[in-house]
Amino acid sequence: MKQFLLAFFFLFSGLFSLAQTYWPHAPTPYPKCNTMPTNCTKVAVPSAPAGGDWNDPNSWSPIGVPTADQIVCIPSGKKINLSGNLDYSAIRLQIFVCGILDFDFSSPGKLSLAAWSFIQIYSGGVINARNGDAELIEIGGEDVWRHNNNDINGPWVLSYPYVGAGVLSVAFNYFKAEQKQPYTVRLEWATLVENNSSSFIIERSSDQKTWIEIGKLAAQGNSNSRSIYSHLDLQPENGYNYYRLKQVDITGQMTYSETVRFNNQIRKNLSVFPNPVGDVTQLYGKESFKAGQTIQIIDAKGTRIKMINPTGGNRLQINLSGYSAGLYLLQLIENGKVMENLQFVKQ
């Protein structure tokens, strides 16, 4: 036993969280036609019918072409012309059209935007397709509008995976997955604006192909302030778990959030958290402890220093005050047989 303990060096893989910020302009709400240029970070200047070129810095206020995470607005009466192949596939933009966005490709080309970009065309706004015959707008690697789809008159949304009539009903602030205790994954997201929002359906996948519903929460409905939601996944898969939100409005229209990934690295049936530990730590079981089970803790010298008889539940607080720093072995014993070995370090 002593040789076994001294031969091991404990490698601890910490728990972590992964978050994705979708609307990086908090607390700025979505701009509307009657609020432009307020709430916009880049505003089209040229007036219709001639308009100005997207790549001309003087077509925008402030001067300069749009860059990452900007709120790009084309107000009523303004026009921006797109020509050539514009690759913004590494740049996320939120584009709001109350005027005219005109595609005039003399040769096949497209506007490529990064994932979670979108184009909101409001009533009175239009996207014109002229001369092109290929895919014209791509978001996150997916075609969302082609020349043969004809012109678009608002209200209309171009995003992925949703494309269709209407106005985006939710402005996501962030979506994150984190593990605050073993065997569960906590999902949290926030919205800054909600219009006729009905519910959020939480989906999980292990391969991003097959998705299962793991929860559903009612939405605020209509709100212009920040709303925070959370859901606890009690049965995450071992390894990578992928999560997304399906937002449903009162008409049944659905939009998806971007996907967040969490690597569930806890594969044993027991877990000490936090680890390394202080004077007090928590022992978690993947399943509830049963009558007749015993937990014993052995130090690096092979001496048993503590025995515990759990009384149920899957969480047990362990007091280690008075014991020296170092490596320890925790064992779960049932009917005289060691069922699980778990190493931990006391600081």
Buried (B, 14 or more C-beta within 10 A) or exposed (E): EEEEBEEEEEEEEEBEBBEBBBBBBEEBBBBBBEBBBEBBBBBBBBBEEEBBBBBBEEBBEEEEBBEEBBBBBBBBEBBBBBBBEBEBBEBBBBBBBBBBBBBBBEEEBBBBBBBBBBBBBBEBBBBBBEEBEBBBBBBBEEBBBBBEBEEBBBBBBBBBEBBEEBBBBBBBBBBBBBBEBBBBBBBBBBBBBBBBBBBBBBBBBBEEEEBEEBBEEEBBBEBEEEBEBEBBBEEBBEEBBBBBBBBBBBEEBBBBBBBBEBBBBBEEBBBBBBBBBEEEBBBBBBEEBEEEBBBBBBBBEEEEBBEBEBEEEBBBEBEBEEBEEEBBBBBBBEEEEEEBEBBBBBE
